[in-house]
Amino acid sequence: MEFISPLANNYIEQFSNATPSYLREMYEATLASHKHAHLQSNWHQGGLLSFLSKMIRPTSILEVGTFTGFSTLCLAEGLSDNGQLHTIELREDDANVATGYFKKSPHANKIKMHMGDAKEIIPTLEINWDLVFIDADKTGYIDYYNLILPKLSNNGLIIVDNVLFHGEVLEATVSGKSAKAIQSFNEMLQNDERTEHTLLTVRDGLTLIRKK
């Protein structure tokens, strides 16, 4: 389901300039060559990630789900001078591609790639997170959230992607493993008294979460 018409989306991109222009080549390369290119954040969403990161000026960023690294490098734009971004990717091929892009970027020394299962890796990172982006397997969202929230700094922000899951959560009967997992996450979050959140209709839905 398309929530924004192609014409509107093109207009939005035309009149938004927060996405780092140097990322255009890698962004287009993934669209052209990756069989799962739809998993990449779109150009405007990347700009929003960059914009929010620049507002927060985080010292520590966690990304769950690197893919080929476009969203990672957008998030890295706002890192403080001594900041570091930790990103986790399960698929070795994607992790290797992303690492290649990181090495060529202005943020090469600030990005730490972790390859493997995020549920195992997150508990090993003894860091208080200022900014978190969750965009990985949907069935793991509740686990990721519960692992991360105790380590979120008091003024930290969690951004969660695909919370509308192609419109499938809007159906009268939600079906499909991932859609059900997203619906369960959304319901869990709605009842979590530890945080407040707002859901944005950007691309496939983004939820912003902060501690109360």
C-alpha contacts under 8 A as a table, 3 or more apart, distances in Angstrom:
res1	aa1	res2	aa2	distance
1	M	166	H	5.26
1	M	167	G	5.36
1	M	168	E	7.93
2	E	5	S	6.54
2	E	166	H	7.38
2	E	167	G	7.86
3	F	167	G	7.97
3	F	201	T	7.53
3	F	203	R	7.10
3	F	204	D	7.70
4	I	8	A	6.25
4	I	9	N	6.24
4	I	203	R	7.33
5	S	8	A	5.19
5	S	9	N	6.16
6	P	9	N	4.98
6	P	10	N	6.06
7	L	10	N	5.17
7	L	11	Y	6.22
8	A	11	Y	4.99
8	A	12	I	6.11
9	N	12	I	5.02
9	N	13	E	6.28
10	N	13	E	5.19
10	N	14	Q	6.13
11	Y	14	Q	4.97
11	Y	15	F	6.28
12	I	15	F	5.33
12	I	16	S	6.04
12	I	44	H	7.42
13	E	16	S	5.19
13	E	17	N	7.55
13	E	43	W	7.32
13	E	44	H	5.82
14	Q	17	N	7.80
16	S	19	T	7.87
16	S	44	H	7.26
16	S	47	G	7.86
17	N	20	P	7.89
17	N	47	G	7.20
18	A	44	H	7.98
18	A	47	G	4.55
18	A	48	L	6.92
18	A	50	S	6.71
18	A	51	F	6.14
19	T	23	L	7.91
19	T	43	W	6.79
19	T	44	H	6.79
19	T	46	G	5.85
19	T	47	G	3.73
19	T	48	L	7.44
19	T	50	S	6.57
19	T	51	F	7.99
19	T	74	C	7.00
20	P	23	L	5.85
20	P	24	R	7.81
20	P	47	G	7.16
20	P	50	S	7.85
20	P	74	C	6.91
21	S	24	R	5.71
22	Y	25	E	7.04
23	L	26	M	5.57
23	L	27	Y	6.06
23	L	70	F	7.13
24	R	27	Y	5.04
24	R	28	E	6.08
25	E	28	E	5.31
25	E	29	A	6.08
26	M	29	A	4.95
26	M	30	T	6.29
26	M	70	F	7.32
26	M	101	Y	7.70
27	Y	30	T	5.47
27	Y	31	L	6.51
27	Y	43	W	7.75
27	Y	70	F	6.42
28	E	31	L	5.02
28	E	32	A	6.08
29	A	32	A	5.11
29	A	33	S	6.05
29	A	34	H	7.92
30	T	33	S	5.37
30	T	34	H	5.21
30	T	37	A	5.94
30	T	40	Q	7.83
30	T	68	T	7.34
31	L	34	H	6.14
31	L	37	A	5.05
31	L	38	H	7.59
32	A	37	A	7.70
33	S	37	A	7.58
34	H	37	A	5.00
36	H	39	L	5.90
37	A	40	Q	5.70
38	H	41	S	7.79
39	L	67	F	7.46
40	Q	67	F	6.91
40	Q	68	T	7.64
40	Q	70	F	7.25
40	Q	71	S	7.66
41	S	45	Q	5.92
41	S	46	G	6.10
41	S	70	F	7.32
41	S	71	S	6.36
42	N	45	Q	5.29
42	N	46	G	6.23
42	N	203	R	7.60
43	W	46	G	5.20
43	W	47	G	6.50
44	H	47	G	5.00
44	H	48	L	6.44
45	Q	48	L	5.01
45	Q	49	L	6.34
45	Q	202	V	7.03
45	Q	203	R	7.19
46	G	49	L	5.13
46	G	50	S	6.25
46	G	70	F	7.34
46	G	71	S	5.73
46	G	74	C	5.71
46	G	75	L	7.94
47	G	50	S	5.04
47	G	51	F	6.01
47	G	74	C	6.83
48	L	51	F	4.93
48	L	52	L	6.11
49	L	52	L	5.32
49	L	53	S	6.13
49	L	71	S	7.30
49	L	74	C	6.05
49	L	75	L	5.56
50	S	53	S	5.12
50	S	54	K	6.16
50	S	74	C	4.68
50	S	75	L	5.00
50	S	76	A	7.33
50	S	77	E	5.80
50	S	78	G	6.52
51	F	54	K	5.22
51	F	55	M	6.36
51	F	78	G	7.70
52	L	55	M	5.07
52	L	56	I	6.31
52	L	78	G	7.83
53	S	56	I	5.18
53	S	57	R	5.82
53	S	58	P	6.74
53	S	75	L	5.74
53	S	76	A	7.39
53	S	77	E	6.78
53	S	78	G	4.48
53	S	79	L	7.01
53	S	131	L	7.45
54	K	57	R	5.15
54	K	58	P	7.97
54	K	77	E	6.56
54	K	78	G	3.84
54	K	79	L	7.23
55	M	78	G	7.24
56	I	78	G	7.21
56	I	130	D	7.86
56	I	131	L	7.90
57	R	78	G	5.06
57	R	79	L	5.37
57	R	80	S	5.36
58	P	61	I	6.61
58	P	78	G	6.68
58	P	79	L	5.21
58	P	80	S	5.79
58	P	83	G	6.70
58	P	130	D	5.33
58	P	131	L	6.38
59	T	79	L	5.95
59	T	80	S	5.35
59	T	81	D	7.95
59	T	82	N	6.61
59	T	83	G	3.99
59	T	84	Q	6.21
59	T	129	W	7.97
59	T	130	D	6.60
60	S	79	L	7.55
60	S	83	G	5.69
60	S	84	Q	5.27
60	S	85	L	5.84
60	S	86	H	7.81
60	S	127	I	7.58
60	S	128	N	7.15
60	S	129	W	5.23
60	S	130	D	5.42
60	S	131	L	6.64
61	I	75	L	7.87
61	I	79	L	7.94
61	I	84	Q	6.48
61	I	85	L	4.54
61	I	86	H	6.14
61	I	129	W	5.85
61	I	130	D	6.04
61	I	131	L	4.80
61	I	132	V	5.65
62	L	85	L	5.92
62	L	86	H	4.97
62	L	87	T	5.81
62	L	129	W	6.68
62	L	131	L	6.44
62	L	132	V	4.70
62	L	133	F	6.38
63	E	66	T	6.70
63	E	72	T	7.09
63	E	85	L	7.59
63	E	86	H	6.29
63	E	87	T	4.54
63	E	88	I	6.27
63	E	132	V	5.72
63	E	133	F	4.74
63	E	134	I	5.99
63	E	135	D	7.64
64	V	87	T	6.01
64	V	88	I	5.13
64	V	89	E	6.97
64	V	118	A	6.80
64	V	132	V	7.89
64	V	133	F	6.25
64	V	134	I	4.84
64	V	135	D	5.85
64	V	136	A	5.96
65	G	87	T	6.95
65	G	88	I	5.54
65	G	89	E	5.08
65	G	90	L	7.49
65	G	134	I	6.67
65	G	135	D	5.17
65	G	136	A	4.54
65	G	137	D	7.99
66	T	69	G	5.41
66	T	71	S	7.29
66	T	72	T	6.48
66	T	87	T	5.98
66	T	88	I	5.92
66	T	89	E	5.14
66	T	94	D	7.74
66	T	95	A	7.09
66	T	98	A	7.39
66	T	135	D	7.90
67	F	70	F	7.81
67	F	89	E	6.64
67	F	94	D	5.47
67	F	95	A	6.81
67	F	98	A	7.03
68	T	94	D	5.29
68	T	95	A	6.69
68	T	97	V	5.78
68	T	98	A	4.38
69	G	72	T	4.98
69	G	73	L	6.26
69	G	97	V	7.83
69	G	98	A	4.62
69	G	99	T	7.65
69	G	101	Y	7.05
69	G	102	F	7.43
70	F	73	L	5.46
70	F	74	C	6.38
70	F	98	A	8.00
71	S	74	C	5.00
71	S	75	L	6.15
72	T	75	L	5.22
72	T	76	A	6.18
72	T	87	T	7.27
73	L	76	A	4.90
73	L	77	E	6.58
73	L	102	F	7.45
73	L	105	S	7.90
73	L	107	H	7.55
74	C	77	E	5.56
75	L	78	G	6.40
75	L	79	L	7.66
76	A	79	L	5.38
76	A	85	L	6.73
76	A	107	H	6.81
76	A	110	K	7.95
76	A	111	I	7.88
77	E	107	H	7.96
79	L	82	N	7.67
79	L	83	G	5.23
79	L	84	Q	6.93
79	L	85	L	7.83
80	S	83	G	4.78
83	G	110	K	6.60
84	Q	110	K	4.68
84	Q	111	I	5.88
84	Q	112	K	7.39
85	L	110	K	6.07
85	L	111	I	4.81
85	L	112	K	6.10
86	H	111	I	6.00
86	H	112	K	4.78
86	H	113	M	6.08
86	H	114	H	7.19
87	T	111	I	7.46
87	T	112	K	6.32
87	T	113	M	5.21
87	T	114	H	6.03
88	I	113	M	6.14
88	I	114	H	4.71
88	I	115	M	5.71
88	I	116	G	6.95
88	I	117	D	7.82
88	I	118	A	6.25
88	I	121	I	7.96
89	E	92	E	7.43
89	E	94	D	7.42
89	E	95	A	5.85
89	E	113	M	7.70
89	E	114	H	6.43
89	E	115	M	5.00
89	E	116	G	6.09
89	E	117	D	7.57
89	E	118	A	7.59
90	L	95	A	7.58
90	L	115	M	5.53
90	L	116	G	4.50
90	L	117	D	5.75
90	L	118	A	7.52
91	R	94	D	5.58
91	R	95	A	6.20
91	R	115	M	7.30
91	R	116	G	7.44
92	E	95	A	5.00
92	E	96	N	6.10
92	E	115	M	6.81
93	D	96	N	5.24
93	D	97	V	6.36
94	D	97	V	5.11
94	D	98	A	6.08
95	A	98	A	5.14
95	A	99	T	6.05
95	A	113	M	7.58
95	A	115	M	6.72
96	N	99	T	5.09
96	N	100	G	6.35
97	V	100	G	5.23
97	V	101	Y	6.63
98	A	101	Y	5.15
98	A	102	F	6.19
99	T	102	F	4.95
99	T	103	K	6.24
99	T	113	M	7.21
100	G	103	K	5.36
100	G	104	K	6.76
101	Y	104	K	5.32
101	Y	105	S	6.37
102	F	105	S	5.10
102	F	107	H	6.86
102	F	108	A	5.22
102	F	111	I	7.30
103	K	107	H	7.86
103	K	108	A	4.90
104	K	108	A	6.80
105	S	108	A	5.55
107	H	110	K	5.31
107	H	111	I	6.58
108	A	111	I	5.87
114	H	121	I	7.68
116	G	120	E	7.86
116	G	121	I	7.25
117	D	120	E	5.49
117	D	121	I	6.29
118	A	121	I	4.85
118	A	122	I	5.68
118	A	144	Y	7.66
119	K	122	I	5.84
119	K	123	P	7.28
119	K	143	D	7.28
119	K	144	Y	6.69
119	K	147	L	7.85
120	E	123	P	6.31
120	E	124	T	7.36
121	I	124	T	5.42
121	I	125	L	6.90
122	I	125	L	5.46
122	I	147	L	7.02
122	I	148	I	7.46
123	P	126	E	7.25
123	P	147	L	7.02
127	I	151	K	6.72
128	N	151	K	4.79
128	N	152	L	5.50
128	N	153	S	5.49
129	W	132	V	6.73
129	W	151	K	6.03
129	W	152	L	4.78
129	W	153	S	5.56
129	W	156	G	6.58
130	D	152	L	6.34
130	D	153	S	5.50
130	D	155	N	7.01
130	D	156	G	4.27
130	D	157	L	6.30
131	L	152	L	7.84
131	L	156	G	5.59
131	L	157	L	4.94
131	L	158	I	5.89
131	L	159	I	7.82
132	V	157	L	6.29
132	V	158	I	4.59
132	V	159	I	6.00
133	F	158	I	5.96
133	F	159	I	4.75
133	F	160	V	5.89
133	F	161	D	7.64
134	I	141	Y	7.56
134	I	144	Y	7.83
134	I	158	I	7.58
134	I	159	I	6.26
134	I	160	V	4.82
134	I	161	D	6.24
135	D	138	K	7.88
135	D	160	V	6.37
135	D	161	D	5.28
135	D	162	N	7.37
136	A	140	G	7.59
136	A	141	Y	7.69
137	D	140	G	5.64
137	D	141	Y	7.10
137	D	178	S	7.94
138	K	141	Y	5.40
138	K	178	S	5.45
138	K	179	A	7.88
138	K	181	A	6.00
138	K	182	I	6.18
139	T	142	I	7.51
139	T	177	K	7.47
139	T	178	S	6.01
139	T	181	A	5.09
139	T	182	I	7.35
140	G	143	D	5.36
140	G	144	Y	6.10
141	Y	144	Y	5.10
141	Y	145	Y	6.05
141	Y	181	A	7.70
141	Y	182	I	7.58
141	Y	185	F	6.61
142	I	145	Y	5.13
142	I	146	N	6.20
142	I	185	F	5.71
142	I	188	M	7.91
143	D	146	N	5.23
143	D	147	L	6.15
144	Y	147	L	5.15
144	Y	148	I	6.05
145	Y	148	I	5.18
145	Y	149	L	5.87
146	N	149	L	5.56
146	N	150	P	7.36
147	L	150	P	6.77
147	L	151	K	7.69
148	I	151	K	5.33
148	I	152	L	6.28
149	L	152	L	5.07
152	L	155	N	7.97
152	L	156	G	5.67
152	L	157	L	7.57
153	S	156	G	4.76
154	N	211	K	6.54
155	N	210	R	7.10
155	N	211	K	7.30
156	G	210	R	6.24
156	G	211	K	7.52
157	L	208	L	6.80
157	L	209	I	5.73
157	L	210	R	5.15
158	I	207	T	8.00
158	I	208	L	5.80
158	I	209	I	4.97
158	I	210	R	6.49
159	I	206	L	6.61
159	I	207	T	5.68
159	I	208	L	4.77
159	I	209	I	6.40
160	V	163	V	6.96
160	V	206	L	5.51
160	V	207	T	5.12
160	V	208	L	6.64
161	D	204	D	7.13
161	D	205	G	6.12
161	D	206	L	4.73
161	D	207	T	6.73
162	N	165	F	4.95
162	N	166	H	7.56
162	N	182	I	7.94
162	N	204	D	4.87
162	N	205	G	5.10
162	N	206	L	6.26
163	V	182	I	6.05
163	V	183	Q	7.88
163	V	186	N	7.21
163	V	199	L	7.95
163	V	204	D	6.72
163	V	205	G	4.96
163	V	206	L	6.00
163	V	207	T	6.80
164	L	167	G	5.35
164	L	168	E	6.95
164	L	169	V	5.95
164	L	170	L	7.62
164	L	182	I	7.63
164	L	204	D	5.55
164	L	205	G	5.00
164	L	206	L	7.97
165	F	168	E	5.74
165	F	169	V	6.45
165	F	178	S	7.95
165	F	179	A	6.13
165	F	182	I	7.11
165	F	204	D	6.02
165	F	205	G	7.36
166	H	169	V	7.83
166	H	204	D	6.00
167	G	170	L	5.43
167	G	171	E	7.33
167	G	204	D	7.82
168	E	171	E	5.56
168	E	174	V	6.35
168	E	175	S	7.59
168	E	179	A	6.12
169	V	174	V	5.68
169	V	179	A	6.10
169	V	180	K	7.56
169	V	182	I	7.55
169	V	183	Q	6.11
170	L	174	V	7.46
171	E	174	V	5.66
174	V	179	A	6.54
174	V	180	K	6.06
174	V	183	Q	7.79
175	S	179	A	6.28
175	S	180	K	6.07
176	G	179	A	5.39
176	G	180	K	6.05
177	K	180	K	5.31
177	K	181	A	6.19
178	S	181	A	4.95
178	S	182	I	6.21
179	A	182	I	5.13
179	A	183	Q	6.18
180	K	183	Q	5.02
180	K	184	S	6.11
181	A	184	S	5.07
181	A	185	F	6.17
182	I	185	F	4.96
182	I	186	N	6.12
183	Q	186	N	5.11
183	Q	187	E	6.16
184	S	187	E	5.15
184	S	188	M	6.03
185	F	188	M	5.05
185	F	189	L	6.09
186	N	189	L	5.17
186	N	190	Q	6.17
187	E	190	Q	5.08
187	E	191	N	6.53
188	M	191	N	5.36
188	M	192	D	6.28
189	L	192	D	5.06
192	D	195	T	6.22
193	E	196	E	7.54
194	R	211	K	6.04
194	R	212	K	6.02
195	T	209	I	6.66
195	T	210	R	5.57
195	T	211	K	4.27
195	T	212	K	4.96
196	E	209	I	5.86
196	E	210	R	5.69
196	E	211	K	6.30
196	E	212	K	6.06
197	H	207	T	6.63
197	H	208	L	5.40
197	H	209	I	4.37
197	H	210	R	6.44
198	T	207	T	5.59
198	T	208	L	5.44
198	T	209	I	6.84
199	L	205	G	6.80
199	L	206	L	5.76
199	L	207	T	4.24
199	L	208	L	6.45
200	L	205	G	5.66
200	L	206	L	5.13
200	L	207	T	5.99
200	L	208	L	7.82
201	T	204	D	6.86
201	T	205	G	4.78
201	T	206	L	6.61
202	V	205	G	5.11
202	V	206	L	6.11
203	R	206	L	7.79
